[in-house]
Every structure is written in structure tokens, then in C-alpha cells.
Amino acid sequence: MLARFKPTQAEASYFSSVLKLPKPTKEYLAAERDALQAAADLRTLSGRREKMKHEVGIDNPIKNRIPTENFHDALDKLAVDIAAAQVRESQASSEFTRLKAEYLDSVRETLADDIEGLGNAITGHLDQAQELLNIAASLGAEARERHVEMPGIVKDAAAAKHLIESVAFSTIRKMTKGAAR
């Protein structure tokens, strides 16, 4: 008689404790905040310029029109502010991209062995489940030949095996082939 099939709790506990993303550095988080803020500032300034351009062409009796000279001065100042904001946004984005690449490399390096181990554990359990389904399917075929009624786990094992092989096994095997990448 086979021993009871139980996924090892130690494996699950181990993987749930080690497979966590490392915390990003303070520099990474600051660069992310700076990049987001710089992009927001640029959008705000660009939006303000577009709104001014749009409003100058509308005749609104409730609102006084901006004199042409003031309008052009404001647009020129906004153009300077936008240019400076574009430089800040570009620099902040570049720094964030650089730190993000470093963080991603660190994450991959830190977790690579454990992710590969997780893939191996999943594949091992799949192989074991497939072997057990083969045993149940064989028993089910023998029972059908002898007209013996069996529980669903045996009677339907061949169909379950086929369904699991065609969907779950192939998908998970594809996933685990690239697990360490």
C-alpha cells in the first residue's frame, strides 16, 4: 500500500518564507518619487500652457482677456519653465531607470536559486500526481473490465489525467523551464 500523498509542508513553508522581493533601496524609492514628481510637474506646466493658448482664443464676457503682450510674456516664461522641467524629468527618469535596472538584477540574482528550486518542487509534485493518476486510471480500467463500480477518483482518473496533462502539466512545465530567468 502506498503512503498517503501529502505535499511537504516544509517545502511550502520554506518557499513562502524565502520567495519575497527584496526591499528596494532608499535611493531607488527616492529616484522613483523624483521621476514621478518631475513627470507630474512637466504635465502641469504643459497643461497650463495649452489652457492659456485655448483661453486666449475664446471671447468670454465674464472673464477679462489677457492683454496680448502679457500673454506672450507668460507663454515665454512657461516655455522656459517647461524646458527646465523637461530636463529635470529626463534626468530623474534616467536615474530611476538606472536604479530600477540595478534593483531588477539584484532581485533576479537573489531569488534565482530559490525560484529554480520552486520550479523543481512543482515539477516533482506534478510527476508524482501524474504517477498516482496513472495508477488510479489503470485500476479504473481493470474495474471496468470486471464490471466493478469504483469511486470517482478511480473511475474518472483517466479523464482527469488527460485533462491535467493537456492543460496544467504542459503550462506548468513551460513556466518552470524559464523559472530561473
C-alpha positions, 0 to 999 in steps of 0.5 A: 500500500502506498503512503498517503500523498501529502505535499511537504509542508516544509517545502511550502513553508520554506518557499513562502518564507524565502520567495519575497522581493527584496526591499528596494533601496532608499535611493531607488524609492527616492529616484522613483518619487523624483521621476514621478514628481518631475513627470507630474510637474512637466504635465502641469506646466504643459497643461497650463500652457495649452489652457492659456493658448485655448483661453486666449482664443475664446471671447468670454464676457465674464472673464477679462482677456489677457492683454496680448503682450502679457500673454506672450510674456507668460507663454515665454516664461512657461516655455522656459519653465517647461524646458527646465522641467523637461530636463529635470524629468529626463534626468530623474527618469534616467536615474530611476531607470538606472536604479530600477535596472540595478534593483531588477538584477539584484532581485533576479540574482537573489531569488534565482536559486530559490525560484529554480528550486520552486520550479523543481518542487512543482515539477516533482509534485506534478510527476508524482500526481501524474504517477498516482493518476496513472495508477488510479486510471489503470485500476479504473480500467481493470474495474471496468473490465470486471464490471466493478463500480469504483469511486470517482477518483478511480473511475474518472482518473483517466479523464482527469489525467488527460485533462491535467496533462493537456492543460496544467502539466504542459503550462506548468512545465513551460513556466518552470523551464524559464523559472530561473530567468 
